[in-house]
Amino acid sequence: MDMHGFSVTLLAAQDDFVEALESPVAALAWPGLYRAQAVETFTVELSERAENAVGARDAERERRIEVLGLGRH
């Protein structure tokens, strides 16, 4: 990352660390403590229809581009 003043710190959530991070500070740029939440997941359901096969939409887009004469020359 080519940014000035960017930092990410990960550490074990020991009670004294959390208490210190939650304490009020005078620094204007301190964003405070962010408590991570459990990650939500979901199951992807894929259609078995041929027109929804992997790459089918891309192939249709390519065909339209060629019909319009906008393909690579």
C-alpha positions as CSV (number, residue, x, y, z in Angstrom):
1,M,0.0,0.0,0.0
2,D,1.5,3.3,-1.1
3,M,-0.3,5.5,1.4
4,H,0.9,7.8,4.1
5,G,-0.1,7.0,7.7
6,F,-2.0,3.8,7.0
7,S,-1.7,1.0,9.6
8,V,-3.6,-2.2,10.4
9,T,-2.9,-3.9,13.7
10,L,-4.2,-7.3,14.7
11,L,-3.7,-8.6,18.2
12,A,-5.2,-11.0,20.7
13,A,-8.2,-9.5,22.4
14,Q,-6.9,-9.5,26.0
15,D,-9.1,-7.5,28.3
16,D,-6.4,-4.9,29.2
17,F,-5.7,-4.2,25.5
18,V,-9.4,-3.8,24.7
19,E,-9.9,-1.5,27.7
20,A,-6.9,0.7,26.5
21,L,-8.2,0.8,22.9
22,E,-11.7,1.8,24.0
23,S,-10.4,4.6,26.3
24,P,-11.0,8.2,25.2
25,V,-8.0,9.9,23.5
26,A,-7.2,13.5,22.4
27,A,-5.9,12.3,19.0
28,L,-8.3,13.6,16.3
29,A,-7.4,10.9,13.8
30,W,-8.0,7.9,16.1
31,P,-11.0,6.1,14.7
32,G,-11.6,4.1,17.8
33,L,-11.9,0.4,18.3
34,Y,-13.8,-1.8,15.8
35,R,-15.1,-5.0,17.1
36,A,-15.2,-7.7,14.4
37,Q,-18.4,-9.6,14.1
38,A,-18.9,-13.2,13.0
39,V,-18.7,-13.7,9.2
40,E,-22.0,-14.4,7.5
41,T,-21.9,-17.0,4.8
42,F,-24.3,-18.2,2.1
43,T,-24.6,-21.1,-0.3
44,V,-24.5,-20.3,-4.0
45,E,-27.1,-22.1,-6.0
46,L,-26.2,-22.6,-9.6
47,S,-28.7,-23.3,-12.3
48,E,-28.1,-26.4,-14.4
49,R,-29.6,-24.7,-17.5
50,A,-27.2,-24.5,-20.4
51,E,-27.6,-20.7,-21.0
52,N,-26.4,-20.1,-17.4
53,A,-23.3,-22.3,-17.8
54,V,-20.0,-20.8,-17.0
55,G,-19.0,-18.3,-19.7
56,A,-22.4,-18.4,-21.5
57,R,-23.0,-14.7,-20.8
58,D,-19.5,-13.7,-21.9
59,A,-19.9,-15.7,-25.1
60,E,-23.2,-13.8,-25.8
61,R,-21.5,-10.4,-25.1
62,E,-18.7,-11.3,-27.5
63,R,-21.2,-12.3,-30.2
64,R,-23.0,-8.9,-29.8
65,I,-19.7,-7.0,-30.0
66,E,-18.7,-8.8,-33.2
67,V,-22.2,-8.2,-34.7
68,L,-21.8,-4.4,-34.0
69,G,-18.3,-4.4,-35.5
70,L,-16.8,-3.3,-32.2
71,G,-14.4,-6.2,-31.8
72,R,-10.6,-5.9,-31.7
73,H,-9.0,-5.1,-35.0
